[in-house]
Amino acid sequence: MSKPKAKRQDLIEPASGPLFTPRWVVALLMMVGGIAWIAYYYVVVRVDPDATPAPEPGKPAFMADLGNWNYLIGFGLLFLGLIVSAHPSTPLGRGRGVVVGMLGCFLLGLLWICTFYVMSNDLSAVPVMNDLGQKNLFVGIGFMGVGFAFATKWE
């Protein structure tokens, strides 16, 4: 009798599917772009409300004009990137990746909301959360909603 062939480990094209697909790259770019948008607005463009006298907002001017809408753009890109990554052609959309994405989003949402409630008396020490106020609940629920998008792919 012949011995069964051992499965060959291939990182580029594993048995469960390719590791890097165009959809996965686009999803990663959207997630990183959303986080970068929020970070750039918070650190460079945003005017600190506690600063006296108030300095001029940073550049580009259109980001300063958008104000808190920048958070919607950034979190929207992040959530959209996570939802796009829930497709079976991406590593997060098949096998164990679905469970990791689902539980990760659920836990991030829960952690975001719990942090908001625990720190709600003085949010000035928590970056991003201090600008969002009660809108932090939308962010936490948004993460949980993305977790449900992963849950629909679970087999």
C-alpha positions in Angstrom: 0.0 0.0 0.0 1.1 3.5 -0.7 1.4 6.1 1.9 -0.9 9.1 1.7 0.8 12.3 0.6 1.4 14.8 3.3 -0.3 18.1 2.8 2.1 20.7 1.6 1.9 24.0 3.5 1.8 26.8 1.1 1.5 30.3 2.5 0.7 32.0 -0.8 -2.0 29.5 -1.9 -3.1 27.5 1.1 -5.6 24.6 0.7 -8.4 26.8 2.0 -7.9 29.5 -0.6 -5.4 32.2 -1.7 -4.1 34.5 1.0 -4.0 37.7 -1.0 -6.9 38.4 -3.3 -7.8 41.7 -4.8 -10.9 41.9 -2.5 -8.7 41.4 0.6 -6.2 44.1 -0.5 -9.1 46.5 -1.1 -10.6 45.6 2.3 -7.2 46.2 4.0 -6.8 49.5 2.3 -10.2 50.7 3.4 -9.6 49.6 7.0 -6.2 51.3 7.2 -7.5 54.3 5.3 -10.3 54.8 7.8 -8.0 54.5 10.8 -5.5 56.9 9.1 -8.3 59.4 8.3 -9.4 59.5 11.9 -5.8 59.7 13.2 -4.8 62.5 10.8 -7.9 64.5 11.6 -7.5 64.1 15.3 -3.8 64.8 15.5 -3.2 67.4 12.7 -6.4 69.1 11.6 -8.6 69.2 14.7 -8.6 72.2 16.9 -8.2 71.3 20.6 -11.4 72.7 22.3 -9.4 73.2 25.6 -6.7 75.4 24.0 -6.9 79.1 24.8 -6.7 81.1 22.5 -8.0 78.7 19.9 -5.3 78.0 17.3 -6.0 77.9 13.6 -7.2 74.5 12.3 -4.6 72.4 10.4 -4.6 71.7 6.7 -6.2 70.6 4.4 -9.0 73.1 4.9 -11.8 70.8 3.6 -11.1 68.4 6.5 -11.3 71.3 9.0 -14.6 72.3 7.4 -16.0 68.8 7.8 -15.5 68.9 11.5 -16.9 65.8 13.3 -18.1 64.4 10.0 -14.5 63.2 9.6 -15.2 60.5 12.2 -18.2 59.3 10.2 -15.9 59.0 7.1 -13.1 57.3 9.0 -15.3 54.8 10.9 -17.4 54.3 7.8 -14.3 53.2 5.8 -13.2 51.0 8.6 -16.6 49.3 8.9 -17.0 49.0 5.2 -13.5 47.4 4.9 -14.4 44.9 7.6 -17.7 44.0 5.8 -15.9 43.6 2.5 -13.4 41.3 4.2 -16.3 39.0 5.3 -16.5 37.5 1.8 -15.3 33.9 1.4 -12.6 35.0 -1.0 -10.7 36.6 1.8 -8.9 35.0 4.8 -11.4 36.6 7.2 -14.3 35.3 5.2 -13.7 31.6 5.4 -12.9 28.9 8.0 -11.6 30.2 11.3 -11.3 33.7 10.0 -15.1 34.2 10.2 -15.1 33.3 13.9 -12.1 35.6 14.6 -13.7 38.5 12.7 -17.1 37.9 14.3 -15.9 37.6 17.9 -13.3 40.3 17.4 -15.9 42.8 16.2 -18.4 41.9 18.9 -15.7 42.2 21.6 -14.4 45.5 20.2 -17.9 46.9 20.2 -18.5 45.8 23.7 -15.2 47.2 24.9 -15.8 50.5 23.1 -19.2 50.9 24.8 -18.0 49.8 28.2 -15.0 52.1 28.0 -17.3 54.9 27.1 -19.6 54.2 30.1 -16.8 53.8 32.6 -15.0 57.0 31.4 -18.1 59.0 30.7 -17.6 61.4 33.7 -14.3 62.6 32.2 -13.7 61.6 28.6 -10.9 64.2 28.1 -8.3 61.6 28.7 -9.5 59.2 26.0 -8.6 60.3 22.4 -11.3 60.3 19.8 -13.9 59.4 22.4 -13.7 62.9 23.9 -14.9 64.4 20.6 -17.7 61.9 20.0 -19.6 62.1 23.2 -22.8 60.1 23.0 -22.0 59.1 19.4 -19.6 56.6 21.0 -22.6 54.3 21.3 -23.0 54.4 17.5 -19.4 53.3 17.1 -19.8 50.4 19.5 -23.0 49.3 17.9 -21.4 49.7 14.5 -18.7 47.2 15.5 -21.3 44.8 16.7 -23.3 45.2 13.4 -20.1 44.3 11.5 -19.8 41.2 13.8 -23.3 40.2 12.6 -22.1 40.6 9.0 -19.4 38.0 9.8 -22.0 35.8 11.6 -24.0 35.4 8.4 -20.9 33.8 6.8 -20.4 31.3 9.6 -20.9 27.7 8.6 
